[in-house]
Amino acid sequence: MIRVAVAGFQHETNTFAPFPTPLSLFKTGGAWPALTRGASLYETMHGLNIPLSGFMATCPHEMMPILWAGAEPGGYVEDEAFEAITGEIVTAVAEAQPDALYLDLHGAMVTRAFDDAEAEILRRLRAVVGPDIPIVASFDLHANLSPAISELADGVTLYRTYPHTDLADTGARAAHLLDRLLQGPLAKAYAQVDLLVPITAQATEFEPARSLYAMLDDLDVTSADIAMGFPPADIPNCGPSLFAYDPDPAKARAAVDRIAATFAAAEDTFDARLEPAQACVDRALTLPGPVVIADPQDNPGAGGTGETTGVLQALIDKKVPDAVLSMLYDPEAAAKAHAAGEGAEIEIALGGAFPEYSQPVMATVIVERLSDGVFDFTGPMYGGARAHLGFVARLKLNGTGITVVVGSRRSQNADQEMFRVVGIEPADHTIICVKSGVHFMADYLRVTDRILFAESPGANPCHLETLPYTRLRAGVRLGPGGPVTGNEG
Ligand SMILES: [Zn+2]
């Protein structure tokens, strides 16, 4: 019987985000499960849209479940968190002495000590299992994957959808790739693309990403994948990368070359789709409702603070008759609403804790509904998972048609339950505002195809030339048609 050790450690690090990611966030979970160890993984992961779930459901060999931990995207992962979780995985794998190893990683984790954190994880694991044990790793579509990742792993595969509706499918694909590698090694081909693609331009609902990913099925190789990269990361290996595997090295290389050529030809057609928040609201008012306005630059799922008020202020300025917004991360406002109770009218400051992005909105609000933030997701991405978002409150801005949902854990709105938890049915409203970049589309396209992307200041700028990069490798272009960095990396 072949014994396969499995472990997961997921974080997407925005090195420009104004707050760190401590160990406690991995322990508590949120939209993701809390840190889980050993045999408990069978129950925790069962039926979830998580790579490890798909891997465990597909791999025909004996599982040795080690650990899974993930936290909402944010600033640098603290060294203590990295060492605690990586150390535990490495120790357990060394003791398990598996015949093969599968890792469910993100590929954009950065710590103060390691700007290529996943390469460090692979390096330590390779050191304990030796050169002959196959290691397969799956990564997020938003991975910044270095040459070291390609060297250290025998097989790499990635999510192929954004919104990420195929996380479990990616785990299943990883299981098939590992099975193939257990029969013998495959030749690798790898390349980096010297272009940072703004997050909203990466959506596979739109061109050119849709066709780029569709071509993976047409390539005559064992496996091929594209990492789109995670732009708000000031590291040398920031940006897209390409992978192919095949018994024939020439075929693997040809596949990567073909993807690279197609990528280069598509450069001018990547479109971030942003329009200023005020213009967005103006346009929404001319369209039949419901209309969704996303706030990608403050997307908590890309390390945004989740509490900027640009879109909210635009709704107020334009005196919109009917709008709902979820979920503004403001634990103080949520606690104040809970202390006041349902039906109370209170003076409150909403969001705006980081003056570099926005100011608080001062308002008189009616506390319409309170929740403990525990609910079950039902959308295509998170469906099956249970949220633990702490105090949540539905606040109606007095004298307006605007309702804001405030929460106590930073969390992207990629699921309509982020409204329903406080009794709001999004489809019943004219304007639906979500703190999300692209993931919201998975669930909200079921409500409407009228979606707008507001440009409002946040920690995840889509105009990449506005970010103060100093460590990108030389020659990387900051967005399609953007300037070329001259950094030495
Ligand atoms: Zn992602």
Boltz pocket constraint, residues with backbone or C-beta under 6 A from the ligand:
constraints:
  - pocket:
      binder: B
      contacts: [[A, 140], [A, 141], [A, 142], [A, 164]]
      max_distance: 6.0
